[in-house]
Amino acid sequence: MLLHLNNAKFSSLKRLEMEKAILKQWINGYYNVYRPHTNNGGLSPCLHEEKWKQVIPVS
């Protein structure tokens, strides 16, 4: 019985880690790169950041 519970805990932790990885991939691969945001004037966060860097050069 104890072995079964340990396997269940391991499975749920492994699943949680997989779900976190999938979510992270979606955020970094689509949400920040391609998805337009109204707060950024219809630009994706990455494109907005690039335009901002061009306007305000880092010294």
N, CA, C and O of each residue as an XYZ file, in Angstrom:
236
protein
N       0.826     -1.197      0.000
C       0.000      0.000      0.000
C       0.867      1.256      0.000
O       0.587      2.198     -0.741
N       1.912      1.280      0.818
C       2.787      2.447      0.905
C       3.498      2.685     -0.427
O       3.658      3.829     -0.852
N       3.918      1.617     -1.074
C       4.578      1.744     -2.368
C       3.628      2.356     -3.390
O       4.036      3.187     -4.201
N       2.373      1.950     -3.354
C       1.365      2.495     -4.266
C       1.188      3.993     -4.031
O       1.089      4.752     -4.994
N       1.145      4.433     -2.781
C       0.993      5.852     -2.467
C       2.207      6.647     -2.936
O       2.065      7.750     -3.463
N       3.394      6.091     -2.746
C       4.599      6.772     -3.213
C       4.605      6.916     -4.728
O       5.008      7.956     -5.250
N       4.162      5.885     -5.438
C       4.074      5.952     -6.894
C       3.057      6.994     -7.331
O       3.278      7.711     -8.307
N       1.939      7.081     -6.608
C       0.914      8.070     -6.931
C       1.449      9.480     -6.719
O       1.201     10.366     -7.537
N       2.182      9.697     -5.629
C       2.776     11.013     -5.378
C       3.784     11.356     -6.469
O       3.805     12.478     -6.975
N       4.615     10.388     -6.827
C       5.614     10.615     -7.869
C       4.933     10.948     -9.187
O       5.365     11.850     -9.904
N       3.863     10.215     -9.508
C       3.141     10.457    -10.755
C       2.550     11.852    -10.781
O       2.640     12.543    -11.796
N       1.945     12.277     -9.676
C       1.331     13.600     -9.661
C       2.390     14.697     -9.712
O       2.169     15.730    -10.344
N       3.533     14.495     -9.062
C       4.616     15.478     -9.139
C       5.199     15.543    -10.547
O       5.494     16.623    -11.058
N       5.362     14.389    -11.160
C       5.889     14.337    -12.523
C       4.924     15.029    -13.483
O       5.348     15.764    -14.375
N       3.636     14.793    -13.300
C       2.625     15.420    -14.154
C       2.638     16.935    -13.966
O       2.539     17.681    -14.941
N       2.760     17.391    -12.726
C       2.807     18.820    -12.440
C       4.020     19.461    -13.114
O       3.913     20.544    -13.689
N       5.162     18.801    -13.044
C       6.362     19.324    -13.699
C       6.177     19.388    -15.216
O       6.612     20.347    -15.853
N       5.539     18.379    -15.791
C       5.281     18.377    -17.228
C       4.337     19.512    -17.607
O       4.545     20.184    -18.617
N       3.295     19.727    -16.797
C       2.341     20.797    -17.073
C       3.011     22.166    -16.967
O       2.726     23.060    -17.763
N       3.900     22.332    -15.987
C       4.641     23.592    -15.856
C       5.508     23.830    -17.089
O       5.578     24.950    -17.595
N       6.160     22.789    -17.565
C       7.027     22.916    -18.739
C       6.215     23.287    -19.980
O       6.652     24.108    -20.786
N       5.045     22.688    -20.133
C       4.182     22.992    -21.276
C       3.708     24.437    -21.210
O       3.709     25.139    -22.222
N       3.305     24.882    -20.030
C       2.847     26.256    -19.861
C       3.977     27.247    -20.133
O       3.769     28.266    -20.792
N       5.153     26.952    -19.632
C       6.312     27.822    -19.852
C       6.635     27.915    -21.341
O       6.949     28.989    -21.853
N       6.555     26.791    -22.019
C       6.822     26.768    -23.455
C       5.782     27.603    -24.204
O       6.133     28.317    -25.143
N       4.520     27.526    -23.810
C       3.460     28.298    -24.458
C       3.668     29.795    -24.233
O       3.525     30.594    -25.158
N       4.007     30.169    -22.997
C       4.220     31.588    -22.692
C       5.404     32.135    -23.483
O       5.296     33.188    -24.111
N       6.523     31.433    -23.458
C       7.730     31.918    -24.130
C       7.709     31.708    -25.639
O       8.384     32.428    -26.374
N       6.948     30.738    -26.101
C       6.929     30.429    -27.525
C       5.828     31.103    -28.305
O       5.973     31.298    -29.511
N       4.723     31.470    -27.662
C       3.613     32.096    -28.374
C       3.179     33.399    -27.718
O       3.155     34.448    -28.362
N       2.841     33.332    -26.457
C       2.218     34.460    -25.775
C       3.098     35.704    -25.810
O       2.596     36.788    -26.108
N       4.362     35.590    -25.525
C       5.254     36.753    -25.505
C       5.812     37.106    -26.879
O       6.212     38.247    -27.108
N       5.843     36.144    -27.795
C       6.482     36.370    -29.087
C       5.492     36.816    -30.159
O       5.778     37.751    -30.907
N       4.335     36.165    -30.248
C       3.418     36.412    -31.355
C       2.113     37.104    -30.967
O       1.600     37.918    -31.734
N       1.575     36.799    -29.806
C       0.245     37.284    -29.452
C       0.252     38.792    -29.253
O       1.014     39.304    -28.432
N      -0.608     39.528    -30.012
C      -0.675     40.973    -29.817
C      -1.344     41.320    -28.486
O      -2.288     40.652    -28.063
N      -0.851     42.355    -27.842
C      -1.395     42.814    -26.566
C      -1.891     44.243    -26.748
O      -1.158     45.094    -27.251
N      -3.116     44.509    -26.347
C      -3.664     45.857    -26.502
C      -2.878     46.873    -25.686
O      -2.766     48.032    -26.085
N      -2.343     46.460    -24.569
C      -1.563     47.361    -23.727
C      -0.280     47.828    -24.420
O       0.267     48.876    -24.076
N       0.192     47.056    -25.387
C       1.421     47.389    -26.117
C       1.116     47.959    -27.496
O       1.955     47.896    -28.394
N      -0.060     48.505    -27.665
C      -0.426     49.065    -28.967
C      -0.610     48.007    -30.033
O      -0.369     48.267    -31.211
N      -1.031     46.825    -29.641
C      -1.252     45.740    -30.585
C      -0.008     44.942    -30.924
O      -0.047     44.073    -31.794
N       1.083     45.223    -30.255
C       2.328     44.487    -30.495
C       2.504     43.377    -29.468
O       1.968     43.441    -28.362
N       3.257     42.372    -29.851
C       3.610     41.332    -28.880
C       4.603     41.935    -27.890
O       5.276     42.912    -28.218
N       4.708     41.372    -26.678
C       5.670     41.906    -25.714
C       7.104     41.937    -26.247
O       7.833     42.894    -25.984
N       7.516     40.920    -26.980
C       8.888     40.895    -27.512
C       9.107     42.007    -28.534
O      10.133     42.687    -28.502
N       8.152     42.195    -29.437
C       8.285     43.241    -30.447
C       8.230     44.623    -29.803
O       8.974     45.521    -30.195
N       7.363     44.793    -28.827
C       7.275     46.069    -28.108
C       8.600     46.379    -27.412
O       9.064     47.519    -27.438
N       9.199     45.379    -26.797
C      10.480     45.578    -26.120
C      11.577     45.971    -27.115
O      12.397     46.844    -26.829
N      11.587     45.321    -28.282
C      12.587     45.660    -29.295
C      12.425     47.102    -29.766
O      13.413     47.820    -29.920
N      11.181     47.531    -29.997
C      10.951     48.916    -30.413
C      11.371     49.878    -29.314
O      11.940     50.933    -29.598
N      11.101     49.532    -28.072
C      11.460     50.378    -26.931
C      12.975     50.519    -26.831
O      13.480     51.603    -26.538
N      13.695     49.438    -27.070
C      15.163     49.483    -27.026
C      15.726     50.399    -28.112
O      16.748     51.053    -27.902
N      15.067     50.449    -29.270
C      15.530     51.307    -30.353
C      15.313     52.780    -30.026
O      16.115     53.629    -30.416
N      14.235     53.086    -29.315
C      13.916     54.467    -28.965
C      14.785     54.950    -27.819
O      15.260     56.085    -27.836
N      15.000     54.098    -26.821
C      15.774     54.463    -25.637
C      17.037     53.606    -25.603
O      17.022     52.510    -25.042
N      18.129     54.090    -26.196
C      19.354     53.283    -26.201
C      19.945     53.130    -24.799
O      19.893     54.042    -23.975
N      20.493     51.973    -24.567
C      21.151     51.692    -23.290
C      22.594     52.165    -23.402
O      23.290     51.847    -24.366
N      23.038     52.932    -22.399
C      24.410     53.447    -22.477
C      25.392     52.555    -21.765
O      26.587     52.849    -21.739
